[in-house]
Amino acid sequence: MRKCFAILSITFIFLLMNLSPALAVNNPRNTYEVKPGDYLWKIASTYKTSVADLKLINGLQSDLILVGQKLRVPIEYEVVPGDTLWKLSVSFNSTVQSIKTANGLNTNMIYVGQKLRIPPKKLDMQGQYVLMTRDEFRDWVFNHLFTRKIGKIQQHHTYQPSYQQFNGNNHFTLLKGMEDYHVNSMKWSTISQQLTTFPDGKVAVGRSFNIPPEGSFGLLNESVMREIEADALAIENVGNFDAGNNQMTAEQRETILTVTALLMMRFGLSPSIDTITYHHWWDINSGERVLDEGQGHVVKTCPGTDFFGGNSTADAKSHFYPMVTRKMQEISATMR
């Protein structure tokens, strides 16, 4: 009896070892964790896709991947009782139409035992820019690994472009305009900020998380600027949030809170004046942190005198930080 059991066990292990890695019936997140020796072409070949599609699916700004990083991949799935295309699209971060297209389906009808190829949906990308919803950003930031320690999040508003320049569809145009100004006028290497939030609630990744922001503080003292920016991520919130100007939309407000909370969680931080900093608290020329004592210094109102109750440290402590903390608690509750 023991011999029979041993033979069956060996046979079962052998079968598991010889399953195609693209068959992931029991992998509800259809993710692949990068292993030593992996590179994008190798992973793309294994999962019968292309490097270009892998980059679009995962919002990759370059071919760099790190061991332990999680990538969404296409899978093959065998239909079980109760499955529908809609349920599969939700479970595997896909869409009904993309599943139908990938499998040559003319209707929504599927049957038990049918093998389907399920491709994850692609993110909206142009060049280095990745435009996402809040949910897509949550997935993106927790699946990625980064090569730089992050210790603080900078909050800015763009002032210009403001709401008047946003038409609901020109996210990439506005990003490219900011990049052109930062590169051609300010002589920075690329767009200054890692993240940009928009009035419709979308968020875009621009500058790589792996390189510090550029030029926010200490414009006349490059060594100080580099020191300040070394562990920072910069968020530009499209709009002019000084009192009497743009009234922040509910969607952008929710995105700013959610993105900030996700960054706090992702990098193990708690909201404070040291971890969430306002542009207004720094002398833009010298790089000195003046907090609420800006008299006699060159300071901006950024992120706005009406940004979540105001731009002082007292405003941040009374309004913004508690809201970010509550959002962190809400997100944590959904991850249990």
C-alpha positions in Angstrom: 0.0 0.0 0.0 2.9 2.4 0.9 4.6 1.5 -2.4 1.4 2.3 -4.3 1.0 5.6 -2.5 4.6 6.5 -3.2 4.2 5.8 -6.9 1.0 7.9 -7.1 2.7 10.8 -5.3 5.7 10.7 -7.6 3.4 10.6 -10.6 1.4 13.6 -9.3 4.6 15.6 -8.7 5.9 14.7 -12.2 2.6 15.9 -13.7 2.9 19.2 -11.8 6.4 19.7 -13.0 5.4 19.2 -16.6 2.4 21.5 -16.6 2.9 24.5 -18.8 3.8 27.5 -16.7 1.1 29.4 -18.6 -1.6 27.1 -17.2 -2.6 28.9 -14.0 -6.1 27.6 -13.1 -5.4 28.0 -9.4 -3.6 31.3 -9.6 -6.4 33.9 -9.0 -4.0 36.9 -9.4 -2.4 35.7 -12.6 0.9 37.1 -11.5 4.5 35.9 -11.9 7.2 36.6 -9.4 10.6 37.4 -11.1 13.3 34.9 -10.4 17.1 35.2 -10.7 18.1 35.0 -14.3 14.8 36.2 -15.6 14.5 38.9 -18.2 11.4 40.3 -20.1 11.9 38.3 -23.3 12.3 35.1 -21.4 9.1 35.7 -19.4 7.2 36.9 -22.5 8.2 33.7 -24.4 7.1 31.5 -21.5 3.7 33.1 -21.4 3.3 33.3 -25.2 3.2 37.1 -25.3 5.5 39.9 -26.3 7.8 42.2 -24.4 5.8 45.2 -25.6 2.6 43.7 -24.2 4.2 42.7 -20.9 5.3 46.3 -20.5 1.9 47.7 -21.3 0.2 45.2 -19.0 2.5 46.1 -16.1 3.2 49.7 -16.7 6.9 49.1 -17.1 8.8 52.3 -18.1 11.9 50.3 -19.1 13.1 46.7 -19.5 14.5 46.7 -16.0 12.9 44.0 -13.7 14.0 43.0 -10.2 14.0 39.7 -8.5 10.9 39.4 -6.4 8.9 41.9 -8.6 5.5 40.7 -9.5 4.3 40.8 -13.2 0.8 40.2 -14.5 0.9 37.6 -17.3 -1.6 36.0 -19.7 -2.8 32.6 -18.5 -4.6 29.6 -19.8 -7.7 28.7 -17.8 -10.1 25.8 -17.8 -13.7 26.8 -17.3 -15.4 25.3 -14.2 -19.1 25.3 -13.2 -20.4 28.8 -12.5 -17.9 30.7 -14.6 -18.9 33.5 -16.9 -16.8 35.8 -19.0 -17.6 38.7 -16.7 -16.5 36.7 -13.6 -13.3 35.7 -15.3 -12.6 39.2 -16.4 -12.9 40.5 -12.8 -10.9 37.6 -11.3 -8.1 37.9 -13.7 -7.9 41.7 -14.2 -9.0 41.4 -17.8 -12.1 42.5 -19.8 -14.8 40.5 -21.5 -13.9 41.8 -24.9 -10.2 41.0 -24.6 -11.0 37.4 -23.5 -13.4 37.0 -26.5 -10.8 38.5 -28.9 -8.0 36.3 -27.5 -10.1 33.2 -28.0 -12.0 34.0 -31.2 -15.3 34.0 -29.4 -18.4 35.5 -31.1 -20.7 35.2 -28.1 -20.4 35.3 -24.3 -21.2 31.6 -24.1 -18.6 29.4 -22.5 -18.7 25.7 -21.4 -17.2 23.7 -18.6 -13.9 22.2 -19.6 -13.2 24.8 -22.2 -9.7 26.2 -22.1 -9.5 29.9 -22.5 -6.5 32.3 -22.8 -7.0 35.2 -20.5 -4.8 38.3 -21.2 -4.6 41.0 -18.4 -5.8 44.4 -19.5 -3.2 46.8 -20.7 -2.5 50.1 -19.0 -2.8 53.4 -20.9 0.8 54.4 -21.7 2.6 56.9 -23.9 6.4 56.7 -23.7 7.5 56.8 -20.1 4.0 57.9 -18.9 1.6 55.5 -17.3 -2.0 56.7 -16.8 -4.0 54.8 -14.3 -7.1 54.7 -12.1 -6.7 54.5 -8.4 -7.2 50.8 -8.4 -4.7 50.3 -11.1 -2.2 52.4 -9.3 -2.7 50.4 -6.1 -1.9 47.2 -8.1 1.1 48.9 -9.8 2.8 50.3 -6.7 2.5 47.0 -4.7 3.7 44.8 -7.6 6.8 46.9 -8.4 10.1 46.9 -6.6 12.2 50.0 -6.4 16.0 50.6 -6.1 15.8 53.7 -4.0 14.8 54.3 -0.4 11.8 56.6 -0.1 11.4 58.6 3.1 9.1 61.5 2.2 6.3 62.5 -0.2 6.3 66.1 -1.6 2.9 67.6 -2.3 2.7 70.3 -5.0 0.1 71.9 -7.2 0.9 72.8 -10.8 -0.6 76.3 -10.7 -0.2 76.2 -14.5 -1.6 74.1 -16.1 -4.8 74.5 -14.1 -8.3 73.2 -14.5 -8.8 75.6 -17.4 -6.3 73.7 -19.5 -7.6 70.2 -18.7 -10.3 69.0 -21.1 -10.8 65.5 -19.8 -8.7 63.7 -22.4 -5.4 65.6 -22.7 -3.5 64.0 -19.8 -0.5 63.0 -21.9 -0.5 66.4 -23.7 -0.3 68.2 -20.3 2.4 65.8 -19.1 4.5 66.3 -22.2 4.1 70.1 -21.9 5.4 70.0 -18.3 8.3 67.7 -19.4 9.2 70.1 -22.2 9.3 73.1 -19.8 11.3 71.1 -17.2 13.9 69.9 -19.8 14.2 72.9 -22.1 13.6 75.8 -19.7 14.8 74.4 -16.3 17.5 72.1 -17.8 16.4 69.1 -15.8 16.8 65.6 -17.2 13.1 64.8 -17.6 9.8 65.7 -16.0 10.5 66.7 -12.4 7.7 64.7 -10.6 7.1 61.0 -10.2 3.3 61.3 -10.0 0.7 63.7 -11.4 -3.0 63.7 -10.3 -5.8 65.0 -12.5 -9.2 66.5 -12.0 -10.9 63.4 -13.3 -9.2 61.2 -10.6 -6.6 59.6 -12.8 -3.0 59.4 -11.7 0.1 59.2 -14.0 3.6 57.9 -13.3 6.1 60.1 -15.0 9.7 60.3 -13.7 10.9 56.9 -12.6 10.6 56.1 -8.9 14.2 55.0 -9.0 15.6 58.5 -9.5 15.0 61.5 -7.2 12.8 64.4 -8.3 14.6 67.4 -9.6 14.5 71.1 -8.9 11.7 71.4 -6.3 13.9 73.0 -3.6 17.2 74.7 -3.3 17.3 76.0 -6.9 20.4 78.1 -6.2 22.2 75.4 -4.3 22.4 72.1 -6.2 24.2 70.1 -3.5 21.4 71.0 -1.0 18.8 70.2 -3.6 20.3 66.8 -4.2 20.3 66.1 -0.4 16.7 67.1 0.0 15.5 65.1 -3.0 17.5 62.0 -2.3 14.7 60.1 -0.6 11.7 62.0 -1.9 8.8 61.3 -4.3 7.1 64.3 -5.8 3.4 64.5 -6.6 2.1 67.3 -8.8 -1.6 67.9 -8.5 -3.0 69.5 -11.6 -4.8 72.7 -10.6 -4.4 76.0 -8.8 -5.5 75.4 -5.2 -4.9 78.8 -3.8 -8.1 80.2 -2.3 -10.4 81.7 -4.9 -9.1 79.7 -7.8 -9.8 76.0 -8.8 -12.2 74.2 -6.5 -10.7 70.7 -6.2 -13.0 68.0 -7.7 -14.2 65.1 -5.5 -12.5 62.6 -7.8 -9.1 64.3 -7.6 -9.5 64.8 -3.8 -10.1 61.0 -3.4 -7.1 60.2 -5.7 -4.7 62.5 -3.7 -5.7 60.9 -0.5 -5.6 57.3 -1.9 -2.3 57.7 -3.7 -0.7 59.4 -0.6 -2.0 56.6 1.7 -0.8 53.9 -0.7 2.7 55.4 -0.8 2.8 55.7 3.0 1.9 52.0 3.2 4.2 50.9 0.4 7.2 52.5 2.0 6.4 51.9 5.6 5.8 55.6 6.6 3.3 57.4 8.9 1.9 60.8 8.1 3.9 63.7 9.7 5.7 66.9 8.6 8.8 64.8 7.9 7.1 62.2 5.7 4.5 64.3 3.9 5.9 67.7 3.1 4.4 70.8 1.4 6.4 72.9 -1.1 5.4 76.0 0.9 7.5 74.9 3.8 10.8 75.3 2.0 12.9 78.3 0.7 12.9 77.5 -3.0 16.3 79.1 -3.5 18.3 78.1 -0.5 16.6 74.8 0.3 16.1 75.7 4.0 13.1 74.1 5.6 11.3 77.1 7.2 7.9 75.4 7.8 5.5 78.2 8.9 8.2 80.8 9.3 8.5 81.8 5.7 8.8 85.6 6.4 12.0 86.9 4.7 12.3 83.7 2.6 11.5 82.9 -1.0 8.5 80.6 -0.5 5.6 79.5 -2.7 2.0 79.0 -1.6 2.2 75.5 -3.2 0.3 73.1 -2.8 -2.2 75.9 -2.3 -3.7 78.1 0.4 -6.9 76.0 0.0 -5.2 72.6 -0.2 -7.2 70.3 2.2 -7.8 73.2 4.6 -4.7 75.2 4.0 -0.9 75.0 3.4 0.4 75.4 7.0 1.8 72.6 9.2 -1.2 73.1 11.5 -3.5 72.7 8.5 -1.7 69.5 7.5 -1.9 68.1 11.0 -5.5 69.0 11.5 -6.9 68.0 8.1 -4.7 66.2 5.6 -2.7 63.8 7.8 -5.8 62.5 9.7 -7.6 62.0 6.3 -4.6 60.1 4.9 -4.4 57.9 8.1 -8.1 57.0 7.8 -7.6 56.2 4.1 -4.7 53.9 5.1 -7.0 52.1 7.6 -9.7 51.7 4.9 -7.2 50.2 2.4 -5.7 47.9 5.1 -9.2 46.6 5.9 -9.7 45.5 2.3 -6.3 43.7 2.2 -7.0 41.3 5.1 
